[in-house]
Amino acid sequence: MLLSPLPQDETGRKQDFTLTETSFHPFLLQLVLKTAIALRAYFQSTVYLHRMFLSRLTVTLALLFLTLVPQCASGLTARTAEAETIISGFHRPTDILPATDGIVQSDDSLYNAIAMRVDSVLTRLYDPRATVSVDIADAVTGQRLYRSGAVRSLRPASCQKVLTTWSAIAMLGSHYLFHTRLYADSIPTDTLLRCNLYVRGEMDPLFSRADVKVFVDTLLARGIRTIEGDIVFDDSYKDEHRLGEGWCWDDNNPVLTPLLCDGRDILPQTLCEELSRAGISLRGALRIGYVPSHADLLCDRTHPLTAVLTPMMKNSINLYAESVFYALGRLGGRRSTALEAAAVIERQIKKLNLHPADYRIADGCGLSLYNYASAELLCTVLVSAWNDDEQRRVLFPTLPIAGVDGTLARRMRHSTARGKVHAKTGTLTGVSNLSGYATTADGRTLAFSLFCSGFLSDTEFHHLQDMLCEVMTAP
């Protein structure tokens, strides 16, 4: 029985119900506790705003019951401790940026005007079919101007490349080089190479047929005209997966092989073609294997990270982003995997006092439907990058410029945002995002992230984003 029966007086009439320790309150408090448990389980992977509201609501209700019924306090100590344990499961908001939604008032008249214009655009173009998340901040101070649903976990699409680039600059360094190497069992001394050749690839997206010709020229310069051994291709740089986790099977996906040539899995046949053109005959076979420790290096072709990042970001080239992603996964010295690479990015996110568990990193380019990020995360990364000399020097020039180049070349050409917005686009079916920097009318820099999902037409996405960029850059 949930409630004790109402007591009767000597005439048999029921008295007014009064709270007693043995009747009402334990049931109510138990209900609160069970509700808290359910809410914690359900919202464990959702946004901070929900967690803040629910945790505070639970604490308030528990304290209310204990205040109204002081005589029960001594008997409920254990349950109160249980409540605190449950409530502690919610992430506290004290170590993240403010989660206030809407206009963030300040003493800055221009920032207030921008925030009001942003709010007006979002209100005017509101569509119940869509989910829109916005986070706008001063790039130097991190002061928020406007936030709307900024902590929602949504698919970042190619804005994932911002996270990949930011992590690569921090962990690999701007001087990092991608290598593809040619080895032999021993240094050749005559026209007949009696041992094996080895090619070790490190997923260099810029390695091309021209680099293969340099390999062949190296053999010619040593007088080699016949290769009696095998040519062994070492693909141990990364795992065996050739597609990313959560990629759609019917997309035009890049092949994730360490043995890249002209961005494709054609290195063995390209080398054979160039050997034949140079008049070098191959008597052995082509096979997959490993470079032995005793092998001698004949040629090493390299391309710098910075040469990869610019086309990767400007033109949103997915293969380039995956090459950088797997380079991050190689930092531990083991065969690179997506899990290792994701762990590197998550450690970077943790340095921003955000919780990596609130996001999901499945790949480096944003193709995966398993990726989840938020406008708050991207905006916070951009603020951090702006305040780091190396990050700003390398990352900022890679971003497409509105109305000028890259994936923004045809957008905002006739608005105040032209040339003043440098931002990465992110597009999947039903998803369109924009994250980057905007220069205000008085020359200051804003970091912003706009996540939009639910529209089936890119036109609707782009109109909303372009309007928001215009009001951020207008006088």
N, C-alpha and C positions, 0 to 999 in steps of 0.2 A: 504494500500500500504506500502510495507516494506521500499522502498527507494524513496526519492523525485525525481521527473523527473528532468533531466538535464536542466539547464537554457539555454535560447537561446538569441543570440545577436540580433541587429536590422535587420540583414540580414536573420535571421531564422536559422543560424547555431548553433548547440549545442556546448556550451563551454565545456572545460575540467571539469571533475567532481571534486568538492572540498568538503571536509568534512564540514558539518554544524551541528550546535547543533540540528536543527530540522529534520535532515535526518538520518545520518548514525550511529553516536555513540550510541544513546539511544538503538537502535536496537541491536547493537553488545553487549553492556553491559548487556542488558536484556537477550541476548542469553547466556552470560557467567553465569549470575545469575541462570538462569533456568538449565543450565548444572550442576552447583554446587549443586543445590537442588537435581537433579536426582542422581548425584554421591554420595551425602551424604546418600540418602535413600538406594541406592544399596549397598554401602560399609559399612553401619553402623555396620554390624556384621562380617566384614572381617578383614584381618590382618593389623598390624601397618604399614608395608612397603607401602601398597597401600594407606593408609590414609595419611602417610607423603608425598608421591609423589603427590597425588591429591590435598591435602590442599595447598601445596606449589605452584603447578601449577595454582590453582585458584587464589591465591594471586598475583602471578606474572602477569597473564593475566589482572586482574583487575587494577593493578598498571600501566601496560603498556598502557592500553587504557586511563587512567586518565593522564598519562604523555604525550602521543601523542596529547591529546585533552584538553589542560588546560582550554580552554574557557568553557568547559562543567562542570568543577569541581564543581562550585558553585551550578549548577542546579541538581547535582547528589549526594548531601550529603546524602539524605535519602536512596538512593540505595546503596551507599557505606556502610552505617550502616547496611543495610540488608545483604550485602555481608559478613561483619564481623561476623554477627550473624550466617550465614550459615556456614562459615569457622570454627567458634568456635565449631561446632558440631563434628568436627573430633577430635579424641584423639591426644593430643600433645605428641610427643615422648620424651619430656624433663625429664619425671619421670620414664623412663624405661631404661633397659640396651641397649647399642648401637645396632642398627638394621642393621649394615653393613653386607653385604653378602660377602662370600669368605674368603680369607686369611686375618687375622688381623695382620698386621706387628708389630713386637716388637723388643726390643734389645736382646731378648733371642734366641740364636741360635738353641737350641733344640726345643723350641716351634715353631719357624719358620719352622724347618725341618719337624716337625709333621704336621703342617698345610699344607705344600706343598705336603706331602705324602697323606694326606686325600684328598686334591683337586685332586691329580693324580688318586686315586682310584675311586672317584666319576666320573671323566671324562672318565676313561677307562671302567667302568662298567655302564655308563649311558644307560638307557633304556627309550625310550619315553612313554612306557606304564605305567611307575611307577612314583609315587610322593615320593621324598625323602627329608626329613627335617633333618638338622644336627645342633647341637649346642654343642660346646666343650669349656670348660673354666677351668682355674686353680681353683681347689676346695677351696683354701685358699683365694685368692684375688678376684676371680670372673672375672679376666681378660679373655676376649674371645680370643681363638686361631683361631677358625674357625666357620663360620656360613653359612648355606645355607638353605634358606626358613624356618628359625627357627621359624618364627611367624605364619606359616600356621596353621589353625585350622583343626586338623585331629583327628581321633578316637584313643584314647590312648590304647585301649584294656586293658590287665592286668597291664600295667604301671600305670593305675588308682590306683592300690594298693599302689604305692609309695605315692600318694597324701593322701590316707586314713591313711597310717601308720604315715606319717609326721604330719598330723593333730591330730591323736590320741595321739601321744607322747606329743605334745604341749598342748592339751586341756584336755585329760584324765589323762595324767601322766603315767610313766612306772609302777607305783605301783597299777594301777587300777585293780579291781577284777570283774569278772562276777559272778553273784549269781544265785542259784536256791534254793528256800526255801520251807520247809515243816512247816505248821502251823496246829493248832487245835483250835476249839472254846474255849476249856479250857484244862488245864493240866490233862491228864488221871490219875486216881487213882486206877483203878482195871483192870481186864482182858477185860472188856467190855467198848469200847469207844462209848458213847451214842451220841456224837456230830459229826460234820463234820470235815474232814481233808481238808486242802487246799494246793495246790502246785502252787507256783508263779515262773514262768520262766522269765529269762532275756536274752534269746537267747544266752546262753552259748554254744559255739560250741564244747567244750571239755567235757560237761556233758555226762556221759555214764551210761551203765547198772551197772557198779561198784558203781557209786554214788547213783543210785536207791537202790542198796542193802544196802547202808549206811542208807538211809531213813528207810528201813524195819527193819534194825538192831536197829535203834533208838526206833521204836515201840516195838520190842521184849524186849529191855532192860527195858522198862517201864511196861512190863508184859501184853501188849495188845495181845489178841488172836482173838477178834471179833470187827469189825467196824460196828456199827449199822447205823451210818449216811452216808452221801454221801462223795465222794471225789470230790472236786471242783477244777478245773484247771483254774487258772487266767492267761489269755493271753493279759492283758491290757497294757503290757509293750510297745507294738508297735501297729501300725495301722493294719487293717484287710487284707492288701494286702499280698499275699503269693508268688508273683513273682515281680521282679523289672520292672520298667518302661522301655520299649524299649527292653525287652528280647525277643529273638526269641522263638516262641511256641514249635518248634521242637528240641530245644537244651536240653541237660541233665542238667536242671536248678535245683539248690537247692531250697527247700521250706523254705520260710522266716517266720517261726513260732517262738515265744518266748519259746515254750515248746519243746525244742530239747532234743533228747537222741540219742547218737551215730550218731549225724549229721542228724538225720531224724525226721519226725513228728510222733514219736512212743512212746512218754512218757507215755500217759495213759495206753496203753496196756502193756508196759514194767513193769509199777508199779503193775498192776494186776497180771502179771505172777510171779513177785518176791514175792508178798504177798501170793500167792497160794503156792509157793515153801516153804515158811517159815511157812506154816500152819496157816496163819491169814485169816479168812473168812470175806468177804465184803457183808453185807446185803443191803447196800444202792446202789446208782447209781453213775455213772461217768457223770459229767456234767461240762459245762463251766460257770464260774461266777467270783466273785471278793472275795478277801480276806477282811473280815470285819476288821475294825479298832481295835476291841477288841480281835482279835485272838492272841494266844500265839505262839511264835516261838519254834518249836521243833528241827529243824535241818537246817543248812545253809551250802550248798556245794559251794565252790568257786574255780575259776581258774584264774591265773593272765594274764593280757594282754600280757606280754612278752612271755608266753607259747603259745599264739595264733599267735603272729606275725611271729615267725620263720617258722612254717610250712605253714602259709598263704603266705609268700613271697617266700620261697625256692621252694615250690611245687605248688604255685599259686592256693590255695584252695579258691574258690569263696565264699562258705558259711562263712568261717572264716572272709573274708573281709566284708561281709554284716553284720555280728555280730558286728564288730568294727564300721562300718558305722552307724548302728542304735544306738550304744552306744553314738556316737557323737550327734545324734538327740535327745537323752534323756537329754542332758545337761540343757535344758531349764526347766526341771521339769515336762514337759507334756508328753503325749503319743508320743513316737518317730515316726517320719515320714521321708520319704526320703527327703522331702523339708527342714525339720529342719536340717537334717544331712548335706545336700548340703550347706545350709546357713553357717554352722560352717566352712566348708572347704573354702567357698568363702571369709569369713572374714580373714582366714589365708592367702589366696592369696593376699588380699588387703594389708596386712602388707609388702608384697614384692614389693610394688609400681607397681604392675601389675593391670590390670582392670578385675575384676571377670566377667563382662559382655561379655568379649571376649571368655569365655569358657562356657562349659555346664557340670554340675555335675548331673548325673542322678542316679548313684549308687556308691557303694564302691569298686566293684570288676572289673569293666570294661566290663561286658557282654553287657550292654545296647548300642544299636546303636545310642542313643541320646547323649552319652558322646562326648565332644569335648575338646581337649587340644592342646598344642603345644610343640615342642621340647624346645623352650625357657622357657616355664613354668616349665617343668620337670627339666631342667638344673639349673634353678634359685632356685628351691626347694632344689635340691641336694647340691648346693653351700651353701645355708642357713643352711641346716642340718649339713654339714661338720663343720661349724663354731659355732655350738652349742654343747657343751659337752654332754648333755643328749641325743640329737638327734643322734649324731655320735655314742655314746656308744650303743644305742638301735637299731637304724636303720641299721647301716653298717653290723653287723653280720647276719642280716636276709636275705641279698641279696645272690642269687645264685652265686657260684664261677665258673668261666670258667674252664671247663675240670675237675671239682672236684665234685660238688654236685648240687642238685636241678634241675631246668629246663635247666641249662647250663652244666650238667654233661657230656654230649656227644658232646659238642661243644668246639672247640679251644683246643683240647687235645694235639695237636702236634705243637703248635705255641707259640710265645713269650707271648701271652695273657694268657696262662694257669696259673691259680693261681693269676694273676695280674689284672683280671677284675672281679669286683663284681657288678652284674647288674640284674635288673628285666626285664624279658621278657614280651612281650605282644602280644598275637596272637588271631586274628579272621580271618574268611575267607577273603582273600585279604589284610590282615593287619598283619604286623610283626614289633614290636618295641623293642628297647633295651635302657634302661636308668640306669645309675649307675656311678661307679667310675673305673678308670684305673690308674695303677701305671706306671709311665714313667721309662725309663732306668736309670735315675739318682735318682729314689726314690720319686719323687714328685707325687701328686695325681691330676688327672684330673676328673672333673665332665662332663658327656656327656649324650646326649639324641639323639637317632637315630630313627626317625619315617619313616616307609616305608609302602606305600600302592599301590596297583595296580597290583602286581605280583599275579599270581594264584598258584604259587609253593613256598612252604616254603624254598625249596632248594635255590632258587634265592635270597630270602630275607636274609637267614642265611649266604650265601656266601659273600654278600656285607657287612653285619654287622661284620662278623668275620674278614674280611680283614681290615676294619676300626679299629677294636680293636687291630689287630696285628700291624698296623702302629703307633698306639698311644703308644704301649708298647715296640716297637723295639728300639735298640740303634740309 
